[in-house]
C-alpha cells in the first residue's frame, strides 16, 4: 500500500468558514476573491473549529 501525505494540514480547514463561506477542505478567500496564503485561515474559522472540536484534556493532569 502506498503511503500518502494528509491533505489537511490546518485543522481549521475541516469546517466551513463563517467569514468567507469556504467549504470544508477549501482555503479561505479575502474580500477581493484572492486565496489567502497557504496555511492561513480566518480567525472566525479557527474559532468555529475550536467550538465544534473542543480540546480533550486529561482531567487536569499535566
Buried (B, 14 or more C-beta within 10 A) or exposed (E): EEEEEEEEEBEBBBBBBEBBEBEEEEBBBEEEEEEBEEEEBBEBBBBBBEEEEEEEEEEEEE
